[in-house]
Amino acid sequence: MSLDFSLYDKVLENRIRLQIMSVLVANEEYDFNSLKELLDVTDGNLASNLKSLEKEGYLTVFKSFVDRKPNTRYRRTEKGQRSFENHLKALENLIKQQYK
């Protein structure tokens, strides 16, 4: 049995990056502190994974101030959306192959 991994995305094999993209696919945008609380990760861990997704073009970053405090928000890109959907298809195909 040969498995097709052409849709599998190595960037999304990291649990935190997959979780970030899951949140951004389900929501129009999310801010740093809300992501940190939701995913229960450290500032550094979240920041490094967000940077990886930004570098790949999977999300865009919007910085502003709210009541004189910095606020960083994230939105998925079309590329990020496609990559996430393809990655899920690859995982579904893998699971289906295991239960044939």
C-alpha positions as CSV (number, residue, x, y, z in Angstrom):
1,M,0.0,0.0,0.0
2,S,1.4,3.3,-1.1
3,L,0.4,6.5,0.7
4,D,0.2,9.9,-1.2
5,F,1.8,12.6,0.9
6,S,1.7,15.3,-1.8
7,L,-0.9,17.3,0.2
8,Y,0.9,16.9,3.5
9,D,2.4,20.2,4.7
10,K,5.7,19.9,6.8
11,V,5.1,23.4,8.2
12,L,1.8,22.2,9.8
13,E,3.2,19.0,11.4
14,N,4.1,21.2,14.4
15,R,1.2,21.0,16.9
16,I,1.3,24.7,17.8
17,R,1.3,25.8,14.2
18,L,-1.5,23.5,13.3
19,Q,-3.5,24.8,16.3
20,I,-2.8,28.5,15.3
21,M,-4.0,27.8,11.8
22,S,-7.1,26.0,13.1
23,V,-8.0,29.0,15.1
24,L,-7.4,31.4,12.2
25,V,-9.4,29.3,9.8
26,A,-12.3,29.3,12.2
27,N,-12.1,33.0,13.0
28,E,-11.5,36.0,10.8
29,E,-8.6,37.2,13.1
30,Y,-7.1,36.6,16.5
31,D,-4.8,38.6,18.7
32,F,-1.6,37.5,20.3
33,N,-2.8,37.4,24.0
34,S,-6.0,35.6,23.1
35,L,-4.1,32.9,21.1
36,K,-1.6,32.6,24.0
37,E,-4.4,32.0,26.5
38,L,-6.4,29.7,24.2
39,L,-3.4,27.5,23.3
40,D,-1.8,27.7,26.8
41,V,1.7,28.4,25.4
42,T,4.5,30.7,26.4
43,D,5.1,34.1,24.7
44,G,8.3,32.8,23.1
45,N,6.8,29.5,21.9
46,L,3.8,31.3,20.3
47,A,5.9,34.1,18.9
48,S,8.4,31.7,17.2
49,N,5.6,29.6,15.7
50,L,3.7,32.7,14.5
51,K,6.9,33.9,12.9
52,S,7.3,30.6,11.0
53,L,3.8,30.8,9.7
54,E,4.3,34.5,8.7
55,K,7.6,33.6,6.9
56,E,5.7,30.9,4.9
57,G,3.0,33.4,4.0
58,Y,0.3,31.6,5.9
59,L,-0.8,34.6,7.9
60,T,-0.5,38.3,8.0
61,V,0.2,40.5,11.0
62,F,-1.6,43.7,12.0
63,K,-0.1,45.9,14.7
64,S,-2.0,48.7,16.5
65,F,-2.5,50.3,19.9
66,V,-5.5,49.8,22.1
67,D,-5.6,52.1,25.1
68,R,-1.9,52.9,24.6
69,K,-1.1,49.2,24.7
70,P,0.3,47.4,21.7
71,N,-2.1,44.9,20.1
72,T,-0.9,42.4,17.5
73,R,-3.6,40.6,15.5
74,Y,-3.2,37.8,12.9
75,R,-5.3,36.7,9.9
76,R,-4.9,33.7,7.7
77,T,-3.9,34.3,4.0
78,E,-5.4,32.5,1.1
79,K,-2.2,30.5,0.9
80,G,-2.5,29.6,4.5
81,Q,-6.2,28.5,4.1
82,R,-5.3,26.3,1.1
83,S,-2.3,24.7,2.9
84,F,-4.4,24.0,5.9
85,E,-7.2,22.4,3.9
86,N,-4.8,20.3,1.9
87,H,-3.0,19.2,5.1
88,L,-6.3,18.1,6.6
89,K,-7.1,16.2,3.4
90,A,-3.8,14.4,3.6
91,L,-4.4,13.4,7.2
92,E,-7.9,12.2,6.4
93,N,-6.5,10.1,3.5
94,L,-3.9,8.6,5.8
95,I,-6.6,7.7,8.4
96,K,-8.9,6.2,5.6
97,Q,-6.0,4.1,4.3
98,Q,-5.3,2.7,7.8
99,Y,-9.0,1.5,8.2
100,K,-9.5,-0.1,4.8
